[in-house]
Amino acid sequence: MNAMNLTDLVGSVAAFLTTASFLPQAWLSFRTRDVSGVSLGMYSVFTAGVALWLAYGWLLGSWPMVIANTITLVLALAILAMKLAYGRKPGRRRSVVE
């Protein structure tokens, strides 16, 4: 296996694992509608970062990066949307750190 193929393999496996890591949180949040443990600030910044990684991959013409970040962006947006939709409980006061 030459160096370029090894590089592509490592990048593809890393992209797959990073993207797959969002499935349990997305599924749990969707199933339970409980997003109390999800930070709105963190997911907002993270989602913006993923969008920029997607743009970067697009500009480089790196299809593994584009595909992985497209899937990750969809999952991050889904979790962010659930946080916005289900995040506040009736009668709950908003904390300063949320």
Number of C-alpha atoms within 10 A of each C-alpha: 5 6 8 9 10 11 10 12 12 12 14 15 12 13 19 18 12 14 19 15 13 16 15 10 16 19 14 13 20 15 9 8 15 15 22 14 9 17 14 19 12 11 17 14 11 16 20 14 14 20 19 14 18 23 16 15 18 16 10 11 11 12 12 17 20 21 17 22 27 18 17 24 23 14 21 25 19 16 26 24 14 18 21 12 11 15 18 14 9 6 6 7 8 9 6 5 7 10
